[in-house]
Amino acid sequence: MTKIRGTVAMAIGLVLAPFWQADQESRNACIQRCVVEPTHDDPEVQRQEIVSLEREAARAIQLNNGTFFRRVYSDDFIGTLSHGQAVNKQKFLEAVQSPLVKYDSFVATDIRVRVYQETAVVTCAWTARGIFKDKRISSQIRVLHIYVNGQGGWQVVASQATHLPPDSDDPL
């Protein structure tokens, strides 16, 4: 009797299996049509991610907080500060966390991103207001960042910062 029940159950399963399979396939097809997940290959998604990183960097500088840079700047980072000093990651962190400067505001604007496969070139303007060594400061800096996309996501590998003169409307 048990053999007969098992045989009947298997026969019913074999008869209905194509319907169950088709039902599962239609559910999967519906999920694929209805749920669109952003891919990391989408250039616009990559561009927006980098724009967000640039804004986070400005906020971290304003707060004298090096945590962001420890995560996003590569260990072999090399950069040039706005007054010409070449720095590695550690020296850059020291500059960001310096107790000699307190920013009232520090913003990144005019952020332009160009993605080339796993590399991105970013330019932006940094505008800062604050106090440096007890003296009121205000500056605009043009910045260039080079990002590389690796296992840990986008990381800055190089940067160049240049002070803009007060009369920066000059075409040359």
Steps between C-alpha positions, in 0.01 A plus 500: 500500500785739589668421167179579315458836678864592425460400136176700470661805665798477266272467196299807607825689558629407154173604338487837684876577494489690170225727639695569822814567298317736266349679797845546656640625168220754463560621857871540427423685176264732687764571762752582227253738331380664820815529707779698341817507705762761416819351369847627571558498125253786454710816438237729652490293821880514517500875436244563776698283742813706438312831530379378841856411600617850404230659714582266791867599469414870531285428806778293659749785446258748655475275808878433513406130484749259343276191515361554149851533352629188673224308321491669158860605438727215390798401713732605215323837452717788381384858483602863480345748743390845384827662611711246306592251772511136384325267745429133551189366673640549851610860437165578340319362807718719722405807294127415516509437875718801586378682812637825349201536265128512579259533209169685515421354158672280244308407186570325171333649192531473123567125535578346162558127464632306202507122532741294288434132576645453851649850526328832559632854465325757717532877511322728743527827689544509876384813679614540860438749779642471846782582738864398454743580781252749648467684166181510290546326163295467182619312195402328179697203377476308172549127566575202276448146635583170333289204617552130431216250544618184674367232733438757773319739266623836377824625657693822444855421387617852411400863541612849408368817666559853371401827669289723281595869501234756592474602133460147365275616214817564300483265194862390531 
